[in-house]
Amino acid sequence: MNPPRVSVCVANYNGMAVLDACLDSIRSQVGQVPLEILVHDDASTDGSAAHIRTHHPDVKLLESRRNVGFCVANNRMAEQARGEYLLLLNNDAALFPDALSVLLAEAQRLETPAILSLPQYDAASGSLVDIGCRFDPFLNPVPNHDPSRPEVGMVIGACLWIPKTLWRELGGFPEWFGSIAEDMYLCCRARLAGYPVLALGRSGYRHWQGSSFGGNRVADNRLATTFRRRALSERNKCFVMVLSFPAPWVYPALLLHLLLLALEGGILSLARGNRRFWNEIYAPCFDALREERGRLRALRTEIQCSRRIGAARFFSAFSFFPHKLRMLLRHGLPQVR
């Protein structure tokens, strides 16, 4: 039996409401792309694993006895995948019918391995969310809406295409991240190593934003998120900054970032009259940087020693107006639950 060209890897946790649409969209692809489907069920409690075995017998199912998070789930699937290319796809995402053929054609056209993605559309409204993202100075993703500018700072892990050889070279996701910003890490590491990160301006995927992890969307013109998501996001963005920013820029950037995080945490706690903001989101960032300093130092040395681009090239994917301030002016303080 010939190996597949593409291994579609779906990390699932309690995704019964969205999983069928995701898997059906993979099977409905046009263009005769040889593929396999892997699903890692992360100790779901909603019967997802039994549903897959019964209704999706063509899927290679990996079952975890305990909840291990998005990074471990994808690393396990990548290890088992037989395809030349990996497509990491959220269980709450559904591909347009030509998505795989568009991605494969671009991967074959390029003269170098690259991380690719497609336009992301909100599944509820049908509106364009992003065509990849740039960064603000503090690694907050800034959605790109320009189809003529494919080179971006990162693509969202809800639909992330990568050659398996490049995945292995970069080391996959750091499992100690758990979940959130692992896509940012992988894209920053790829760019530092000289590999393109591109969001194509055609085809696309629909995404029920936040259904797999809570929050991360604008509802009724207010930004809605959760304490857990914000805590992981702020912590892991700090990790990525430490690991990826070239010297000497990393030192003033990190210092300023931490000062602004402390200010932001204090203001939100006072404005909401709730110390949970400081105790559950911001204080853990500082604790984690201290606790993980040895691991961060070792990984930073590895990444920076393999860097093939200069600081100017790395920061070319940045927009220097703070995105959090833009969102505050547009939507007010976030609704956190």
N, C-alpha and C positions, 0 to 999 in steps of 0.2 A: 504494500500500500504506500503510495507516494505521500510524503509529509505535506502538511498544509503550508501555504505561503504566509498566512496570517493566523495568529492565535488571539482570539478576542477573550479578554480576561475580565470577568465581572465579579467584583467584591460585593457580597450580599450580607446584609444583616436586617432581619425583619422586613424584607422588601416585597412581601406577597402582593401588595396593592399595585406595584409598578413593575414587577419582575417579568411578567408575561409580555408586556409591551416592549420591554428591552430586548428579550430573547427573540421575539417575533421580528423585530426590526433587523436583527442580525441575519436571520434566515431569509429575509425578504430582499437581500442585497442583489443588485443586478451586476452584470459584468463577469460572471463566472470566476470569482476570486476563490481559490481553494482555501478553506478556513476550518478551524476548529473552535469550539466554544468551551471555555473553562469557567466554572463558577466556584468561588470559595465561599461557603456558608459559615459565617462567623458566630457559630453557636446561637443561631436564631431561635426565638421562642414562639414564632408564629406559624410553625409548620412548613417553612420554606423548603427545607431539605427534602422532606417527604413529597412535597408538591413537585419539585424538580425531578425526583426519581420517577414519579408517576406520569407526569405530563411532558417532560423534556428528556426523554431517554437518550438523546444524542449528545447531551451535555456531559462533559467530564466534571464530575462533582467532587470537590475537596471539602470535607467536613471537619471543622475544628471543634474540639471538645470544650474549649473555653473561648471567650471573646478576646481576640488578640489585636484588633484594630486594622485599619486600612493598609498600613505599610507592610505588616507581616503578611496579610492576606495576598497582596499583590506580589510580594517576593516569592511566596510559595507557588502561586500560579505561574510566574515567570520561570521558575525552576522546572516546572512540569511541562511547560509549553514546548511544542515541537516546531512551531512556525519560525520563518525567517524574520518576521515582524511581529511585534506585540501591539495590540490596541487595548489600552486600559479604559474600560467603560463602566461608568457608574450604573448601578441597578435602576436608578431613577432617570436614566437617559435613554433616548431612542434615536437611532440613526436615520438620516434620510436614505432613500433607496440606493443612491449612487455613492454613498460615503466611502465605502471601502475601495471601490474602483478609483475614485478621485485620489485618495491617500496613496494607494499603491502606485498609481501612475506618477505622482509627484516624487515619491521615494525613488522610483526607478530613473526619473529624469535627472535628479540631483547627482552631483559627482562626489558627494560626501555624505556620510550618515547624518541624520538630522532628526530632531523631535518635531513632530507635526501635529496640527489639530485643525478643526473646522469651525465655522461660525456657530456660536451657541445661541439658541433661541429659547425664550421662556415658554415652557409647555402650557402654562395657563393662559397667557395672553397672546402668544405667537410673536412677541416683539423680540428684536435682536438684543441680546445681552452683551456680547462682545465677540470680537474676532481676535482672540488672544488679548493679552494685557501688557502694558508698559508698567513702570514702577514710579512711585513718588520717592522722595529722598529716604523714606523710612520703610521701604519695601511694601507699602500698601499697593495692591494691584489697581491699576488705572485702566478701565476697559478701553480697548481700541475698537473704533467703529469704521475705520478706513480700510476697505478691501484692497486698496492699492499699496498698503504698507504691511506686507506679510511678516517682516522681521520684527519680533516682539521680545519682551523680557521673559515672558512665561506663557504657557498655555495651561488651561485648567485640566486637572487630573480626571475630570468627568469624562473626557474623551482625549486620550493622549496616545499618540502613535510613536513608536520608537523601534529601531532595529534591535534584535535581541543581542547582537554583538556589542552595540553601544550600551545597552542596559547593563551588560556584564562588565564592560570597561568602567562605567561610572559607579558600579556597585549597587545598583538598585536604590530602594528607599532605605534611609536609616531607621531601623525598627524602633529605636528609642524615641522617635518623633511621635509614635502612636498613630495619630491622624491629624490632618490639616497642615498645609504648607509644605507637604512632602513634594508636591508638584513644583512649587517654587524652588525648593532645594535642587531637585533634579535638573530643572531648566537652567538655573544659575550655574550649576556645576558643568553642564554641557557647554554653555556659552564660554565659560572660563577655559575649557579645554579646546575651544575653537570650533565647536559644532553649532550649526544654525538651529535656532528655535523659530519655527515658522507657523503662522496661522493662515491657512488658505482662505481666499475670499469667495469660495464656491462650495456647493453642497451644504452640509450642516448637520446639527443634531438638536433635538428638543430635550430640555432638561427641567425636571420638576425640582427647582432649586430649593435646597434645604430639606427635602423630604427624607433624605438618608441620614442627616445629622442635626437637623433643626436650624432655623434661622437662615441668615445669609441672603435675604431678599428684601425688597421694598414692598410694603403692603400699606395701602391707603396713604401713600406718600410719606410713610415713616419707615425707617430702617429697622427691621425686626431681626433679632438674633437671640442667642442663649448665653448664659454664663459659661457653660462648658465650651461652646465654640469659641467665644471670645478669649477665654483663658488659654486654650490650645493655640489659637491664632497668634496672640501676642507673644506667647512663649516661643513658639517655633519660628516666628519672624525674627525674633532676637537671635535665635540659633543660626538662621540663614545669614543674617548680617555678619555675625562673627566669622562664619565659615567662608563667605564669598567675597566680602568687600576687600579689594586690594589694599595693601599697606601703601602709604601711611593713612589713607582715607578712613580705614576702619576705626581708628581710635577716636577722632573727633565725632564721627557719625554715630558711633555707639554711645558715647558720652551724652551727646545731645538727645539721642533717641531715648535713653533711660531717664534723663531729666524731664523730657516731655511726657513720657509714660507716667512718671510719678505725679506730675502736675495734672494730667488727664484723670488719673485715678482719684486724686484728691477732690477735683472739681465735680466729677460724677458722683462720688460718694456724698458730698455735701448737697449737690443739687437734687439728688434723689432721696436724701435722708436715709441712706442704706449703706452700711459698711460692707455689705457683700461684694460691692464692686471692687473695693480695695483688697479685701481678704481673699476673694476667689479668682480675680482676674489679674490684678497688677502685682501684688506682693509675690505671688508664685513665680512671676517672671524673674525677679531678682534672686529668689531662692534657687530656681533652676539653673541660672547662669553660674551661680556659685557651686552648686552641687555637681554640675556637668563640666566644670572648667577643664578637667583633665582630658575628657573625651573630646571636647570641642577643640582644645589645643592640638591634639594629635591629628584629628581629621582636617583641621585648617591647614596644618603643615603639609599633609598629603595633597590636598586640593590645590593649594597655592604653588607647590613645587611642580605640579603638572600643568600650570596655567600657560596658555599659548597666546593670550591676547593681553593688551595693555589696559590700564585703567580707563583711558578715554573710550576705548571700544566697549568695555563692559558697561560704562555709565551712559553709553549712547542710547540705551533702551529706557532711560529714566526721563520723567517729566518733573520739573522741580517745584511745582506748586503742591503743597500738602493735600493729598486726596481726602483725608479725614476732615480737614477744614472745609473743603468743597462740599462734602456730604452733610456736614453740620449746617452749613448755610442753606443747603437745599432742602433738607429733611428734618432738621432739628435733632435733639438728642435721641439716640437709639432706644428702641423698646427692647429691653433685655428681660428674659424670663428664665 
